């Protein structure tokens, strides 16, 4: 049983049924359920995911997303002062964008076992507090 952080794009691929990447995310979700893993993400990721439907005026979709992020099936990680300190360390040490550093800081603060992203530039980076950073196609044991 592992704590697994998803960055924003995995949720977007899943919710939108992306033709290329949606099935891969679906397989990850099934494998996580089989293993009894816990899905987590940052409140920042939830905001990023909800921005698209909000911008498009798709309020029914926005409401579904809100319900999903409020459900007990996902653990949300807030950006607090200790997270901000991790963010500063990550931004100072790694060459990553501010949004990526926010995701990594939230995941590190939660002490995740696996951080999953579609950004291959992040895969394999070493961040204290995160056991492993993998991309969308990292096999889950």
One Martini backbone bead per residue (centre of mass of N, CA, C, O) as a GRO file, in nm:
protein
  141
    1UNK     BB    1   0.093   0.039   0.026
    2UNK     BB    2   0.057   0.361  -0.126
    3UNK     BB    3   0.160   0.695  -0.180
    4UNK     BB    4   0.007   0.877  -0.456
    5UNK     BB    5   0.103   1.129  -0.678
    6UNK     BB    6  -0.075   1.357  -0.879
    7UNK     BB    7  -0.072   1.540  -1.136
    8UNK     BB    8  -0.279   1.723  -1.331
    9UNK     BB    9  -0.271   1.561  -1.606
   10UNK     BB   10  -0.393   1.293  -1.510
   11UNK     BB   11  -0.672   1.405  -1.453
   12UNK     BB   12  -0.731   1.521  -1.731
   13UNK     BB   13  -0.706   1.257  -1.888
   14UNK     BB   14  -0.927   1.112  -1.732
   15UNK     BB   15  -1.172   1.311  -1.753
   16UNK     BB   16  -1.138   1.353  -2.083
   17UNK     BB   17  -1.050   1.096  -2.235
   18UNK     BB   18  -0.783   1.062  -2.354
   19UNK     BB   19  -0.686   0.880  -2.626
   20UNK     BB   20  -0.379   0.825  -2.535
   21UNK     BB   21  -0.369   0.867  -2.194
   22UNK     BB   22  -0.625   0.763  -2.050
   23UNK     BB   23  -0.567   0.453  -2.040
   24UNK     BB   24  -0.313   0.471  -1.862
   25UNK     BB   25  -0.456   0.600  -1.619
   26UNK     BB   26  -0.661   0.373  -1.579
   27UNK     BB   27  -0.449   0.155  -1.511
   28UNK     BB   28  -0.336   0.295  -1.265
   29UNK     BB   29  -0.598   0.305  -1.103
   30UNK     BB   30  -0.647   0.001  -1.094
   31UNK     BB   31  -0.380  -0.074  -0.955
   32UNK     BB   32  -0.427   0.093  -0.701
   33UNK     BB   33  -0.683  -0.051  -0.609
   34UNK     BB   34  -0.563  -0.336  -0.587
   35UNK     BB   35  -0.331  -0.238  -0.375
   36UNK     BB   36  -0.440   0.009  -0.185
   37UNK     BB   37  -0.386   0.284  -0.268
   38UNK     BB   38  -0.315   0.632  -0.225
   39UNK     BB   39  -0.454   0.921  -0.336
   40UNK     BB   40  -0.278   1.225  -0.426
   41UNK     BB   41  -0.283   1.591  -0.391
   42UNK     BB   42  -0.290   1.916  -0.459
   43UNK     BB   43  -0.471   2.202  -0.447
   44UNK     BB   44  -0.334   2.308  -0.701
   45UNK     BB   45  -0.426   2.082  -0.890
   46UNK     BB   46  -0.725   2.128  -0.857
   47UNK     BB   47  -0.718   2.412  -0.975
   48UNK     BB   48  -0.608   2.338  -1.254
   49UNK     BB   49  -0.839   2.144  -1.332
   50UNK     BB   50  -1.080   2.361  -1.285
   51UNK     BB   51  -1.008   2.588  -1.492
   52UNK     BB   52  -1.118   2.483  -1.761
   53UNK     BB   53  -1.427   2.469  -1.701
   54UNK     BB   54  -1.448   2.760  -1.603
   55UNK     BB   55  -1.355   2.899  -1.864
   56UNK     BB   56  -1.590   2.740  -2.039
   57UNK     BB   57  -1.860   2.718  -1.859
   58UNK     BB   58  -1.854   2.413  -1.725
   59UNK     BB   59  -2.035   2.365  -1.446
   60UNK     BB   60  -2.092   2.062  -1.435
   61UNK     BB   61  -1.796   1.973  -1.443
   62UNK     BB   62  -1.693   2.139  -1.210
   63UNK     BB   63  -1.873   1.997  -0.996
   64UNK     BB   64  -1.752   1.715  -1.031
   65UNK     BB   65  -1.465   1.793  -0.951
   66UNK     BB   66  -1.529   1.894  -0.670
   67UNK     BB   67  -1.640   1.625  -0.566
   68UNK     BB   68  -1.387   1.462  -0.606
   69UNK     BB   69  -1.195   1.647  -0.419
   70UNK     BB   70  -1.401   1.584  -0.164
   71UNK     BB   71  -1.342   1.305  -0.146
   72UNK     BB   72  -1.218   1.013   0.027
   73UNK     BB   73  -1.037   0.910  -0.235
   74UNK     BB   74  -0.871   1.177  -0.160
   75UNK     BB   75  -0.569   1.345  -0.086
   76UNK     BB   76  -0.514   1.667   0.029
   77UNK     BB   77  -0.255   1.915  -0.017
   78UNK     BB   78  -0.139   2.174   0.142
   79UNK     BB   79  -0.012   2.508   0.130
   80UNK     BB   80   0.236   2.567   0.353
   81UNK     BB   81   0.506   2.670   0.513
   82UNK     BB   82   0.664   2.399   0.489
   83UNK     BB   83   0.610   2.389   0.183
   84UNK     BB   84   0.753   2.653   0.112
   85UNK     BB   85   1.031   2.555   0.200
   86UNK     BB   86   1.047   2.328  -0.007
   87UNK     BB   87   1.013   2.502  -0.254
   88UNK     BB   88   1.272   2.669  -0.217
   89UNK     BB   89   1.464   2.427  -0.233
   90UNK     BB   90   1.380   2.326  -0.513
   91UNK     BB   91   1.428   2.593  -0.673
   92UNK     BB   92   1.734   2.613  -0.581
   93UNK     BB   93   1.825   2.310  -0.695
   94UNK     BB   94   1.621   2.298  -0.930
   95UNK     BB   95   1.510   2.287  -1.277
   96UNK     BB   96   1.203   2.423  -1.215
   97UNK     BB   97   0.901   2.512  -1.212
   98UNK     BB   98   0.683   2.649  -1.002
   99UNK     BB   99   0.456   2.438  -1.033
  100UNK     BB  100   0.639   2.190  -0.993
  101UNK     BB  101   0.740   2.276  -0.710
  102UNK     BB  102   0.467   2.260  -0.576
  103UNK     BB  103   0.414   1.964  -0.621
  104UNK     BB  104   0.675   1.856  -0.489
  105UNK     BB  105   0.630   1.986  -0.211
  106UNK     BB  106   0.367   1.843  -0.142
  107UNK     BB  107   0.475   1.554  -0.170
  108UNK     BB  108   0.704   1.581   0.037
  109UNK     BB  109   0.530   1.663   0.281
  110UNK     BB  110   0.369   1.376   0.262
  111UNK     BB  111   0.559   1.133   0.186
  112UNK     BB  112   0.581   0.995  -0.083
  113UNK     BB  113   0.635   0.717  -0.286
  114UNK     BB  114   0.483   0.844  -0.550
  115UNK     BB  115   0.542   1.043  -0.842
  116UNK     BB  116   0.315   1.143  -1.096
  117UNK     BB  117   0.388   1.216  -1.445
  118UNK     BB  118   0.428   1.356  -1.783
  119UNK     BB  119   0.704   1.482  -1.707
  120UNK     BB  120   1.012   1.371  -1.801
  121UNK     BB  121   1.191   1.590  -1.650
  122UNK     BB  122   1.110   1.471  -1.357
  123UNK     BB  123   1.198   1.205  -1.395
  124UNK     BB  124   1.435   1.098  -1.146
  125UNK     BB  125   1.431   1.295  -0.950
  126UNK     BB  126   1.556   1.433  -0.641
  127UNK     BB  127   1.339   1.434  -0.344
  128UNK     BB  128   1.295   1.497  -0.041
  129UNK     BB  129   1.006   1.283   0.047
  130UNK     BB  130   1.054   1.121  -0.225
  131UNK     BB  131   1.104   0.814  -0.346
  132UNK     BB  132   0.957   0.852  -0.645
  133UNK     BB  133   0.989   0.963  -0.991
  134UNK     BB  134   0.740   0.931  -1.240
  135UNK     BB  135   0.587   0.846  -1.519
  136UNK     BB  136   0.310   0.741  -1.691
  137UNK     BB  137   0.496   0.456  -1.759
  138UNK     BB  138   0.534   0.358  -1.481
  139UNK     BB  139   0.560   0.076  -1.320
  140UNK     BB  140   0.351  -0.092  -1.103
  141UNK     BB  141   0.391  -0.336  -0.850
   0.00000   0.00000   0.00000
